[in-house]
Amino acid sequence: MELITLVIYDIPDDDLRYQVAKYLKSKGLKRIQKSAFAGPLTSAQRAELIAGLKKLIKGREANVQVYPLTPASFNQRVVLGVELKYEEEEHVI
Amino acid sequence: MELITLVIYDIPDDDLRYQVAKYLKSKGLKRIQKSAFAGPLTSAQRAELIAGLKKLIKGREANVQVYPLTPASFNQRVVLGVELKYEEEEHVI
């Protein structure tokens, strides 16, 4: 069963933050805030995602949290305010 | 029934971001990332929180998302990386 998987992250380093965003996009998740992505994943896909994230941030200053949401949780979410535009983050070298 | 309520926000303005963080703290939520708080709330408390947030960010450039999590969702969360330290944000005037 697919669950909406919510990923929120806190990564001070621009380059690593960009890499994580790119990785989440490559896994089919959509950006819902500057530092949050969400999308439907099976539990196997979620396990793969978690393993990939672990590898990416290993030893770095980063905090990433992954929440599998039931359809009820996701449908009961409340979104307030405006939809902010997120430019593609620059790849800072 | 209390559900863990997850609040994530994206607020470019320092002062408004500080006000929102302070408000969430005043409602008993705990900071789990720079721009994310969580804590148990009844549905009445959650409704009050949402009304308060709506008022705070009205007309401002802000996106705030509120997710009521089932105990299963919350217990299945995965936290990767390090626990970052968050200094109290300065109240920028």
N, CA and C atoms of all chains as a GROMACS GRO file, in nm:
protein
  558
    1MET      N    1   0.084  -0.120   0.000
    1MET     CA    2   0.000   0.000   0.000
    1MET      C    3   0.087   0.125   0.000
    2GLU      N    4   0.051   0.216  -0.085
    2GLU     CA    5   0.125   0.342  -0.086
    2GLU      C    6   0.074   0.434   0.023
    3LEU      N    7   0.168   0.497   0.092
    3LEU     CA    8   0.133   0.601   0.187
    3LEU      C    9   0.200   0.729   0.141
    4ILE      N   10   0.134   0.841   0.167
    4ILE     CA   11   0.201   0.967   0.139
    4ILE      C   12   0.317   0.979   0.237
    5THR      N   13   0.434   0.994   0.184
    5THR     CA   14   0.551   1.007   0.269
    5THR      C   15   0.593   1.153   0.272
    6LEU      N   16   0.600   1.206   0.392
    6LEU     CA   17   0.639   1.345   0.412
    6LEU      C   18   0.783   1.347   0.459
    7VAL      N   19   0.865   1.426   0.393
    7VAL     CA   20   1.006   1.438   0.433
    7VAL      C   21   1.034   1.585   0.464
    8ILE      N   22   1.080   1.612   0.584
    8ILE     CA   23   1.118   1.749   0.620
    8ILE      C   24   1.265   1.748   0.657
    9TYR      N   25   1.335   1.853   0.618
    9TYR     CA   26   1.478   1.852   0.647
    9TYR      C   27   1.528   1.988   0.691
   10ASP      N   28   1.640   1.981   0.762
   10ASP     CA   29   1.705   2.098   0.815
   10ASP      C   30   1.853   2.077   0.788
   11ILE      N   31   1.900   2.147   0.686
   11ILE     CA   32   2.037   2.125   0.640
   11ILE      C   33   2.102   2.261   0.615
   12PRO      N   34   2.194   2.301   0.702
   12PRO     CA   35   2.254   2.434   0.686
   12PRO      C   36   2.338   2.450   0.558
   13ASP      N   37   2.405   2.345   0.514
   13ASP     CA   38   2.495   2.356   0.399
   13ASP      C   39   2.416   2.359   0.266
   14ASP      N   40   2.437   2.465   0.188
   14ASP     CA   41   2.362   2.485   0.063
   14ASP      C   42   2.378   2.367  -0.034
   15ASP      N   43   2.501   2.321  -0.048
   15ASP     CA   44   2.527   2.217  -0.146
   15ASP      C   45   2.459   2.085  -0.107
   16LEU      N   46   2.472   2.049   0.020
   16LEU     CA   47   2.409   1.925   0.066
   16LEU      C   48   2.256   1.937   0.059
   17ARG      N   49   2.204   2.056   0.092
   17ARG     CA   50   2.059   2.076   0.086
   17ARG      C   51   2.008   2.058  -0.058
   18TYR      N   52   2.087   2.111  -0.151
   18TYR     CA   53   2.052   2.096  -0.293
   18TYR      C   54   2.053   1.948  -0.333
   19GLN      N   55   2.154   1.877  -0.288
   19GLN     CA   56   2.164   1.734  -0.323
   19GLN      C   57   2.046   1.655  -0.269
   20VAL      N   58   2.007   1.686  -0.147
   20VAL     CA   59   1.894   1.615  -0.085
   20VAL      C   60   1.765   1.646  -0.161
   21ALA      N   61   1.744   1.775  -0.196
   21ALA     CA   62   1.623   1.813  -0.270
   21ALA      C   63   1.620   1.740  -0.404
   22LYS      N   64   1.734   1.736  -0.471
   22LYS     CA   65   1.744   1.670  -0.601
   22LYS      C   66   1.714   1.520  -0.588
   23TYR      N   67   1.766   1.461  -0.484
   23TYR     CA   68   1.743   1.319  -0.459
   23TYR      C   69   1.594   1.290  -0.435
   24LEU      N   70   1.531   1.375  -0.354
   24LEU     CA   71   1.388   1.355  -0.324
   24LEU      C   72   1.305   1.370  -0.451
   25LYS      N   73   1.340   1.468  -0.534
   25LYS     CA   74   1.271   1.485  -0.662
   25LYS      C   75   1.288   1.362  -0.750
   26SER      N   76   1.410   1.308  -0.751
   26SER     CA   77   1.438   1.191  -0.836
   26SER      C   78   1.356   1.070  -0.793
   27LYS      N   79   1.311   1.071  -0.668
   27LYS     CA   80   1.230   0.960  -0.616
   27LYS      C   81   1.081   0.987  -0.635
   28GLY      N   82   1.049   1.095  -0.704
   28GLY     CA   83   0.909   1.122  -0.738
   28GLY      C   84   0.834   1.207  -0.636
   29LEU      N   85   0.905   1.254  -0.532
   29LEU     CA   86   0.835   1.340  -0.435
   29LEU      C   87   0.827   1.483  -0.489
   30LYS      N   88   0.726   1.554  -0.442
   30LYS     CA   89   0.702   1.692  -0.487
   30LYS      C   90   0.735   1.788  -0.373
   31ARG      N   91   0.790   1.902  -0.408
   31ARG     CA   92   0.822   2.002  -0.307
   31ARG      C   93   0.693   2.068  -0.259
   32ILE      N   94   0.672   2.067  -0.129
   32ILE     CA   95   0.554   2.133  -0.072
   32ILE      C   96   0.590   2.256   0.010
   33GLN      N   97   0.718   2.266   0.049
   33GLN     CA   98   0.773   2.386   0.111
   33GLN      C   99   0.922   2.389   0.077
   34LYS      N  100   0.989   2.496   0.120
   34LYS     CA  101   1.131   2.509   0.087
   34LYS      C  102   1.209   2.385   0.132
   35SER      N  103   1.178   2.335   0.249
   35SER     CA  104   1.252   2.221   0.303
   35SER      C  105   1.159   2.105   0.337
   36ALA      N  106   1.060   2.082   0.251
   36ALA     CA  107   0.967   1.971   0.272
   36ALA      C  108   0.918   1.917   0.138
   37PHE      N  109   0.918   1.786   0.126
   37PHE     CA  110   0.868   1.718   0.008
   37PHE      C  111   0.766   1.614   0.052
   38ALA      N  112   0.676   1.575  -0.039
   38ALA     CA  113   0.581   1.469  -0.008
   38ALA      C  114   0.540   1.396  -0.135
   39GLY      N  115   0.501   1.271  -0.119
   39GLY     CA  116   0.452   1.195  -0.232
   39GLY      C  117   0.425   1.052  -0.191
   40PRO      N  118   0.346   0.981  -0.273
   40PRO     CA  119   0.310   0.843  -0.239
   40PRO      C  120   0.426   0.746  -0.263
   41LEU      N  121   0.453   0.663  -0.165
   41LEU     CA  122   0.558   0.560  -0.178
   41LEU      C  123   0.508   0.431  -0.114
   42THR      N  124   0.548   0.319  -0.172
   42THR     CA  125   0.525   0.191  -0.105
   42THR      C  126   0.626   0.180   0.009
   43SER      N  127   0.605   0.081   0.095
   43SER     CA  128   0.699   0.072   0.208
   43SER      C  129   0.838   0.031   0.158
   44ALA      N  130   0.846  -0.044   0.049
   44ALA     CA  131   0.977  -0.078  -0.008
   44ALA      C  132   1.046   0.047  -0.062
   45GLN      N  133   0.968   0.129  -0.133
   45GLN     CA  134   1.024   0.254  -0.185
   45GLN      C  135   1.068   0.346  -0.072
   46ARG      N  136   0.989   0.346   0.035
   46ARG     CA  137   1.023   0.432   0.149
   46ARG      C  138   1.152   0.384   0.215
   47ALA      N  139   1.167   0.253   0.226
   47ALA     CA  140   1.289   0.199   0.286
   47ALA      C  141   1.411   0.235   0.200
   48GLU      N  142   1.392   0.230   0.070
   48GLU     CA  143   1.502   0.265  -0.022
   48GLU      C  144   1.537   0.413  -0.008
   49LEU      N  145   1.432   0.495   0.000
   49LEU     CA  146   1.452   0.639   0.016
   49LEU      C  147   1.530   0.669   0.144
   50ILE      N  148   1.491   0.603   0.252
   50ILE     CA  149   1.557   0.627   0.381
   50ILE      C  150   1.704   0.585   0.375
   51ALA      N  151   1.729   0.472   0.310
   51ALA     CA  152   1.868   0.426   0.295
   51ALA      C  153   1.949   0.526   0.213
   52GLY      N  154   1.889   0.578   0.106
   52GLY     CA  155   1.957   0.674   0.021
   52GLY      C  156   1.986   0.804   0.095
   53LEU      N  157   1.890   0.850   0.172
   53LEU     CA  158   1.909   0.974   0.249
   53LEU      C  159   2.018   0.957   0.354
   54LYS      N  160   2.016   0.842   0.419
   54LYS     CA  161   2.115   0.811   0.522
   54LYS      C  162   2.256   0.822   0.465
   55LYS      N  163   2.272   0.766   0.347
   55LYS     CA  164   2.402   0.766   0.279
   55LYS      C  165   2.443   0.909   0.243
   56LEU      N  166   2.346   0.984   0.191
   56LEU     CA  167   2.374   1.122   0.148
   56LEU      C  168   2.422   1.211   0.262
   57ILE      N  169   2.360   1.196   0.378
   57ILE     CA  170   2.388   1.292   0.486
   57ILE      C  171   2.486   1.237   0.589
   58LYS      N  172   2.535   1.116   0.564
   58LYS     CA  173   2.623   1.051   0.661
   58LYS      C  174   2.739   1.142   0.705
   59GLY      N  175   2.751   1.161   0.834
   59GLY     CA  176   2.862   1.239   0.889
   59GLY      C  177   2.849   1.390   0.870
   60ARG      N  178   2.738   1.433   0.810
   60ARG     CA  179   2.720   1.577   0.783
   60ARG      C  180   2.624   1.638   0.885
   61GLU      N  181   2.626   1.770   0.888
   61GLU     CA  182   2.535   1.841   0.978
   61GLU      C  183   2.399   1.851   0.911
   62ALA      N  184   2.311   1.761   0.946
   62ALA     CA  185   2.180   1.756   0.881
   62ALA      C  186   2.082   1.682   0.970
   63ASN      N  187   1.957   1.722   0.962
   63ASN     CA  188   1.850   1.649   1.030
   63ASN      C  189   1.738   1.629   0.928
   64VAL      N  190   1.704   1.503   0.905
   64VAL     CA  191   1.600   1.470   0.807
   64VAL      C  192   1.498   1.381   0.876
   65GLN      N  193   1.371   1.415   0.861
   65GLN     CA  194   1.266   1.336   0.925
   65GLN      C  195   1.166   1.288   0.818
   66VAL      N  196   1.133   1.160   0.828
   66VAL     CA  197   1.046   1.096   0.730
   66VAL      C  198   0.920   1.045   0.801
   67TYR      N  199   0.804   1.091   0.755
   67TYR     CA  200   0.677   1.053   0.816
   67TYR      C  201   0.588   0.983   0.714
   68PRO      N  202   0.554   0.855   0.737
   68PRO     CA  203   0.454   0.790   0.651
   68PRO      C  204   0.315   0.832   0.701
   69LEU      N  205   0.238   0.895   0.614
   69LEU     CA  206   0.107   0.947   0.657
   69LEU      C  207  -0.004   0.857   0.606
   70THR      N  208  -0.101   0.829   0.692
   70THR     CA  209  -0.220   0.759   0.646
   70THR      C  210  -0.298   0.855   0.556
   71PRO      N  211  -0.382   0.800   0.467
   71PRO     CA  212  -0.465   0.889   0.385
   71PRO      C  213  -0.544   0.987   0.471
   72ALA      N  214  -0.593   0.943   0.588
   72ALA     CA  215  -0.670   1.032   0.676
   72ALA      C  216  -0.585   1.149   0.725
   73SER      N  217  -0.463   1.119   0.768
   73SER     CA  218  -0.373   1.226   0.813
   73SER      C  219  -0.349   1.326   0.701
   74PHE      N  220  -0.323   1.272   0.582
   74PHE     CA  221  -0.291   1.362   0.472
   74PHE      C  222  -0.412   1.445   0.432
   75ASN      N  223  -0.528   1.381   0.431
   75ASN     CA  224  -0.649   1.455   0.391
   75ASN      C  225  -0.692   1.558   0.495
   76GLN      N  226  -0.652   1.536   0.618
   76GLN     CA  227  -0.688   1.632   0.724
   76GLN      C  228  -0.585   1.742   0.742
   77ARG      N  229  -0.483   1.743   0.659
   77ARG     CA  230  -0.384   1.851   0.673
   77ARG      C  231  -0.451   1.984   0.639
   78VAL      N  232  -0.401   2.087   0.699
   78VAL     CA  233  -0.451   2.221   0.673
   78VAL      C  234  -0.334   2.305   0.622
   79VAL      N  235  -0.355   2.367   0.508
   79VAL     CA  236  -0.250   2.451   0.451
   79VAL      C  237  -0.295   2.596   0.461
   80LEU      N  238  -0.218   2.677   0.532
   80LEU     CA  239  -0.252   2.818   0.553
   80LEU      C  240  -0.156   2.907   0.477
   81GLY      N  241  -0.205   3.022   0.438
   81GLY     CA  242  -0.117   3.122   0.377
   81GLY      C  243  -0.108   3.104   0.228
   82VAL      N  244  -0.002   3.155   0.174
   82VAL     CA  245   0.012   3.160   0.030
   82VAL      C  246   0.103   3.048  -0.018
   83GLU      N  247   0.091   3.018  -0.146
   83GLU     CA  248   0.183   2.923  -0.205
   83GLU      C  249   0.309   2.999  -0.244
   84LEU      N  250   0.419   2.970  -0.178
   84LEU     CA  251   0.543   3.041  -0.210
   84LEU      C  252   0.605   2.979  -0.333
   85LYS      N  253   0.672   3.060  -0.407
   85LYS     CA  254   0.742   3.008  -0.525
   85LYS      C  255   0.883   2.969  -0.484
   86TYR      N  256   0.924   2.853  -0.525
   86TYR     CA  257   1.059   2.809  -0.493
   86TYR      C  258   1.139   2.800  -0.620
   87GLU      N  259   1.237   2.888  -0.632
   87GLU     CA  260   1.326   2.875  -0.746
   87GLU      C  261   1.408   2.750  -0.725
   88GLU      N  262   1.448   2.692  -0.835
   88GLU     CA  263   1.541   2.580  -0.823
   88GLU      C  264   1.663   2.632  -0.749
   89GLU      N  265   1.702   2.559  -0.646
   89GLU     CA  266   1.819   2.606  -0.572
   89GLU      C  267   1.943   2.595  -0.660
   90GLU      N  268   2.027   2.694  -0.648
   90GLU     CA  269   2.151   2.691  -0.724
   90GLU      C  270   2.243   2.585  -0.666
   91HIS      N  271   2.315   2.526  -0.753
   91HIS     CA  272   2.414   2.429  -0.707
   91HIS      C  273   2.541   2.507  -0.671
   92VAL      N  274   2.557   2.533  -0.545
   92VAL     CA  275   2.673   2.611  -0.500
   92VAL      C  276   2.795   2.520  -0.493
   93ILE      N  277   2.900   2.561  -0.558
   93ILE     CA  278   3.020   2.476  -0.561
   93ILE      C  279   3.122   2.523  -0.457
   94MET      N  280  -0.971   1.277   2.159
   94MET     CA  281  -0.843   1.206   2.150
   94MET      C  282  -0.732   1.300   2.104
   95GLU      N  283  -0.622   1.294   2.171
   95GLU     CA  284  -0.509   1.377   2.128
   95GLU      C  285  -0.434   1.310   2.013
   96LEU      N  286  -0.401   1.390   1.916
   96LEU     CA  287  -0.315   1.342   1.808
   96LEU      C  288  -0.190   1.430   1.808
   97ILE      N  289  -0.079   1.370   1.771
   97ILE     CA  290   0.042   1.452   1.755
   97ILE      C  291   0.018   1.543   1.635
   98THR      N  292   0.028   1.670   1.658
   98THR     CA  293   0.008   1.765   1.551
   98THR      C  294   0.144   1.817   1.506
   99LEU      N  295   0.168   1.801   1.377
   99LEU     CA  296   0.295   1.846   1.319
   99LEU      C  297   0.268   1.975   1.244
  100VAL      N  298   0.347   2.077   1.273
  100VAL     CA  299   0.334   2.205   1.204
  100VAL      C  300   0.466   2.238   1.136
  101ILE      N  301   0.460   2.257   1.004
  101ILE     CA  302   0.581   2.297   0.931
  101ILE      C  303   0.553   2.431   0.866
  102TYR      N  304   0.655   2.516   0.864
  102TYR     CA  305   0.629   2.648   0.807
  102TYR      C  306   0.745   2.699   0.725
  103ASP      N  307   0.709   2.788   0.637
  103ASP     CA  308   0.805   2.849   0.546
  103ASP      C  309   0.771   2.997   0.547
  104ILE      N  310   0.851   3.073   0.617
  104ILE     CA  311   0.822   3.215   0.638
  104ILE      C  312   0.950   3.295   0.618
  105PRO      N  313   0.959   3.367   0.506
  105PRO     CA  314   1.084   3.440   0.478
  105PRO      C  315   1.114   3.551   0.580
  106ASP      N  316   1.013   3.617   0.633
  106ASP     CA  317   1.036   3.732   0.721
  106ASP      C  318   1.076   3.687   0.862
  107ASP      N  319   1.191   3.735   0.909
  107ASP     CA  320   1.245   3.692   1.039
  107ASP      C  321   1.150   3.720   1.154
  108ASP      N  322   1.091   3.837   1.151
  108ASP     CA  323   1.006   3.877   1.263
  108ASP      C  324   0.879   3.791   1.270
  109LEU      N  325   0.816   3.772   1.156
  109LEU     CA  326   0.696   3.689   1.153
  109LEU      C  327   0.728   3.544   1.189
  110ARG      N  328   0.843   3.497   1.141
  110ARG     CA  329   0.884   3.359   1.172
  110ARG      C  330   0.903   3.342   1.323
  111TYR      N  331   0.962   3.442   1.384
  111TYR     CA  332   0.982   3.440   1.528
  111TYR      C  333   0.847   3.438   1.601
  112GLN      N  334   0.754   3.520   1.553
  112GLN     CA  335   0.621   3.526   1.617
  112GLN      C  336   0.549   3.392   1.608
  113VAL      N  337   0.560   3.328   1.493
  113VAL     CA  338   0.494   3.199   1.474
  113VAL      C  339   0.556   3.093   1.565
  114ALA      N  340   0.690   3.093   1.573
  114ALA     CA  341   0.758   2.996   1.660
  114ALA      C  342   0.716   3.017   1.806
  115LYS      N  343   0.710   3.142   1.846
  115LYS     CA  344   0.673   3.177   1.983
  115LYS      C  345   0.529   3.132   2.012
  116TYR      N  346   0.443   3.153   1.914
  116TYR     CA  347   0.303   3.114   1.929
  116TYR      C  348   0.290   2.962   1.943
  117LEU      N  349   0.362   2.888   1.858
  117LEU     CA  350   0.356   2.741   1.864
  117LEU      C  351   0.406   2.690   1.999
  118LYS      N  352   0.515   2.752   2.048
  118LYS     CA  353   0.568   2.716   2.180
  118LYS      C  354   0.464   2.743   2.288
  119SER      N  355   0.395   2.856   2.277
  119SER     CA  356   0.296   2.894   2.379
  119SER      C  357   0.180   2.795   2.383
  120LYS      N  358   0.161   2.723   2.273
  120LYS     CA  359   0.054   2.622   2.266
  120LYS      C  360   0.103   2.484   2.308
  121GLY      N  361   0.227   2.478   2.355
  121GLY     CA  362   0.279   2.352   2.409
  121GLY      C  363   0.349   2.263   2.308
  122LEU      N  364   0.365   2.312   2.184
  122LEU     CA  365   0.436   2.230   2.087
  122LEU      C  366   0.587   2.245   2.107
  123LYS      N  367   0.660   2.142   2.067
  123LYS     CA  368   0.806   2.142   2.082
  123LYS      C  369   0.873   2.155   1.945
  124ARG      N  370   0.984   2.227   1.943
  124ARG     CA  371   1.056   2.242   1.817
  124ARG      C  372   1.126   2.111   1.782
  125ILE      N  373   1.101   2.061   1.662
  125ILE     CA  374   1.168   1.939   1.618
  125ILE      C  375   1.266   1.966   1.504
  126GLN      N  376   1.252   2.082   1.441
  126GLN     CA  377   1.348   2.130   1.342
  126GLN      C  378   1.339   2.281   1.343
  127LYS      N  379   1.425   2.346   1.264
  127LYS     CA  380   1.427   2.493   1.263
  127LYS      C  381   1.287   2.549   1.234
  128SER      N  382   1.217   2.488   1.139
  128SER     CA  383   1.086   2.538   1.099
  128SER      C  384   0.978   2.432   1.113
  129ALA      N  385   0.987   2.353   1.219
  129ALA     CA  386   0.887   2.248   1.244
  129ALA      C  387   0.869   2.227   1.393
  130PHE      N  388   0.744   2.219   1.433
  130PHE     CA  389   0.708   2.192   1.572
  130PHE      C  390   0.611   2.074   1.575
  131ALA      N  391   0.605   2.005   1.689
  131ALA     CA  392   0.508   1.896   1.704
  131ALA      C  393   0.469   1.880   1.849
  132GLY      N  394   0.350   1.828   1.870
  132GLY     CA  395   0.305   1.800   2.006
  132GLY      C  396   0.162   1.752   2.004
  133PRO      N  397   0.119   1.688   2.114
  133PRO     CA  398  -0.016   1.633   2.121
  133PRO      C  399  -0.120   1.743   2.143
  134LEU      N  400  -0.225   1.741   2.063
  134LEU     CA  401  -0.335   1.836   2.077
  134LEU      C  402  -0.467   1.763   2.056
  135THR      N  403  -0.568   1.805   2.129
  135THR     CA  404  -0.704   1.758   2.100
  135THR      C  405  -0.752   1.828   1.973
  136SER      N  406  -0.863   1.780   1.917
  136SER     CA  407  -0.908   1.844   1.793
  136SER      C  408  -0.954   1.987   1.822
  137ALA      N  409  -1.005   2.014   1.941
  137ALA     CA  410  -1.045   2.151   1.976
  137ALA      C  411  -0.921   2.241   1.985
  138GLN      N  412  -0.816   2.188   2.049
  138GLN     CA  413  -0.691   2.265   2.058
  138GLN      C  414  -0.631   2.290   1.921
  139ARG      N  415  -0.643   2.188   1.834
  139ARG     CA  416  -0.586   2.202   1.699
  139ARG      C  417  -0.662   2.309   1.621
  140ALA      N  418  -0.795   2.309   1.637
  140ALA     CA  419  -0.876   2.410   1.568
  140ALA      C  420  -0.839   2.550   1.616
  141GLU      N  421  -0.816   2.562   1.746
  141GLU     CA  422  -0.778   2.692   1.803
  141GLU      C  423  -0.641   2.735   1.749
  142LEU      N  424  -0.550   2.639   1.743
  142LEU     CA  425  -0.415   2.666   1.691
  142LEU      C  426  -0.422   2.715   1.547
  143ILE      N  427  -0.503   2.647   1.467
  143ILE     CA  428  -0.515   2.683   1.326
  143ILE      C  429  -0.573   2.824   1.311
  144ALA      N  430  -0.674   2.853   1.393
  144ALA     CA  431  -0.734   2.988   1.389
  144ALA      C  432  -0.632   3.094   1.427
  145GLY      N  433  -0.552   3.063   1.530
  145GLY     CA  434  -0.449   3.158   1.574
  145GLY      C  435  -0.342   3.180   1.468
  146LEU      N  436  -0.300   3.073   1.405
  146LEU     CA  437  -0.198   3.083   1.300
  146LEU      C  438  -0.251   3.165   1.182
  147LYS      N  439  -0.375   3.138   1.146
  147LYS     CA  440  -0.439   3.207   1.035
  147LYS      C  441  -0.436   3.358   1.058
  148LYS      N  442  -0.468   3.396   1.180
  148LYS     CA  443  -0.472   3.537   1.219
  148LYS      C  444  -0.330   3.597   1.212
  149LEU      N  445  -0.233   3.522   1.263
  149LEU     CA  446  -0.095   3.570   1.268
  149LEU      C  447  -0.038   3.598   1.129
  150ILE      N  448  -0.068   3.508   1.034
  150ILE     CA  449  -0.001   3.519   0.903
  150ILE      C  450  -0.088   3.588   0.798
  151LYS      N  451  -0.207   3.630   0.839
  151LYS     CA  452  -0.302   3.689   0.743
  151LYS      C  453  -0.237   3.799   0.657
  152GLY      N  454  -0.246   3.782   0.527
  152GLY     CA  455  -0.196   3.883   0.435
  152GLY      C  456  -0.045   3.887   0.422
  153ARG      N  457   0.023   3.797   0.491
  153ARG     CA  458   0.170   3.797   0.487
  153ARG      C  459   0.221   3.687   0.395
  154GLU      N  460   0.348   3.698   0.362
  154GLU     CA  461   0.411   3.596   0.279
  154GLU      C  462   0.453   3.480   0.370
  155ALA      N  463   0.369   3.380   0.374
  155ALA     CA  464   0.395   3.268   0.464
  155ALA      C  465   0.317   3.147   0.417
  156ASN      N  466   0.375   3.030   0.440
  156ASN     CA  467   0.305   2.905   0.414
  156ASN      C  468   0.320   2.818   0.539
  157VAL      N  469   0.208   2.779   0.596
  157VAL     CA  470   0.209   2.699   0.719
  157VAL      C  471   0.123   2.576   0.695
  158GLN      N  472   0.174   2.459   0.728
  158GLN     CA  473   0.098   2.337   0.706
  158GLN      C  474   0.086   2.261   0.838
  159VAL      N  475  -0.034   2.215   0.865
  159VAL     CA  476  -0.065   2.148   0.992
  159VAL      C  477  -0.112   2.005   0.961
  160TYR      N  478  -0.044   1.907   1.018
  160TYR     CA  479  -0.077   1.766   0.995
  160TYR      C  480  -0.111   1.698   1.125
  161PRO      N  481  -0.236   1.648   1.140
  161PRO     CA  482  -0.267   1.565   1.257
  161PRO      C  483  -0.218   1.423   1.228
  162LEU      N  484  -0.130   1.372   1.312
  162LEU     CA  485  -0.071   1.239   1.287
  162LEU      C  486  -0.134   1.135   1.377
  163THR      N  487  -0.164   1.020   1.321
  163THR     CA  488  -0.208   0.909   1.406
  163THR      C  489  -0.087   0.862   1.486
  164PRO      N  490  -0.111   0.795   1.599
  164PRO     CA  491   0.002   0.741   1.675
  164PRO      C  492   0.091   0.653   1.586
  165ALA      N  493   0.029   0.576   1.495
  165ALA     CA  494   0.109   0.488   1.407
  165ALA      C  495   0.200   0.570   1.317
  166SER      N  496   0.147   0.676   1.256
  166SER     CA  497   0.229   0.762   1.172
  166SER      C  498   0.346   0.818   1.250
  167PHE      N  499   0.314   0.866   1.371
  167PHE     CA  500   0.420   0.929   1.448
  167PHE      C  501   0.523   0.827   1.492
  168ASN      N  502   0.480   0.709   1.532
  168ASN     CA  503   0.574   0.608   1.578
  168ASN      C  504   0.659   0.552   1.465
  169GLN      N  505   0.607   0.561   1.344
  169GLN     CA  506   0.683   0.509   1.229
  169GLN      C  507   0.773   0.614   1.165
  170ARG      N  508   0.777   0.732   1.223
  170ARG     CA  509   0.866   0.834   1.165
  170ARG      C  510   1.010   0.787   1.180
  171VAL      N  511   1.092   0.833   1.089
  171VAL     CA  512   1.234   0.799   1.094
  171VAL      C  513   1.311   0.931   1.099
  172VAL      N  514   1.397   0.944   1.198
  172VAL     CA  515   1.477   1.065   1.212
  172VAL      C  516   1.622   1.031   1.179
  173LEU      N  517   1.674   1.097   1.076
  173LEU     CA  518   1.810   1.070   1.030
  173LEU      C  519   1.900   1.189   1.063
  174GLY      N  520   2.026   1.160   1.084
  174GLY     CA  521   2.124   1.266   1.101
  174GLY      C  522   2.137   1.307   1.246
  175VAL      N  523   2.183   1.428   1.264
  175VAL     CA  524   2.216   1.475   1.397
  175VAL      C  525   2.105   1.564   1.451
  176GLU      N  526   2.104   1.580   1.581
  176GLU     CA  527   2.010   1.675   1.640
  176GLU      C  528   2.076   1.812   1.634
  177LEU      N  529   2.020   1.901   1.555
  177LEU     CA  530   2.079   2.034   1.544
  177LEU      C  531   2.034   2.117   1.662
  178LYS      N  532   2.120   2.206   1.702
  178LYS     CA  533   2.083   2.296   1.813
  178LYS      C  534   2.020   2.421   1.753
  179TYR      N  535   1.910   2.461   1.809
  179TYR     CA  536   1.843   2.580   1.761
  179TYR      C  537   1.850   2.688   1.867
  180GLU      N  538   1.924   2.792   1.839
  180GLU     CA  539   1.924   2.905   1.932
  180GLU      C  540   1.788   2.971   1.925
  181GLU      N  541   1.750   3.030   2.034
  181GLU     CA  542   1.627   3.109   2.030
  181GLU      C  543   1.647   3.215   1.923
  182GLU      N  544   1.549   3.224   1.835
  182GLU     CA  545   1.564   3.325   1.730
  182GLU      C  546   1.553   3.464   1.790
  183GLU      N  547   1.635   3.552   1.740
  183GLU     CA  548   1.631   3.690   1.787
  183GLU      C  549   1.505   3.757   1.736
  184HIS      N  550   1.454   3.842   1.817
  184HIS     CA  551   1.339   3.920   1.773
  184HIS      C  552   1.392   4.040   1.696
  185VAL      N  553   1.390   4.029   1.566
  185VAL     CA  554   1.443   4.135   1.481
  185VAL      C  555   1.339   4.245   1.468
  186ILE      N  556   1.379   4.365   1.500
  186ILE     CA  557   1.284   4.477   1.494
  186ILE      C  558   1.298   4.554   1.363
   0.00000   0.00000   0.00000
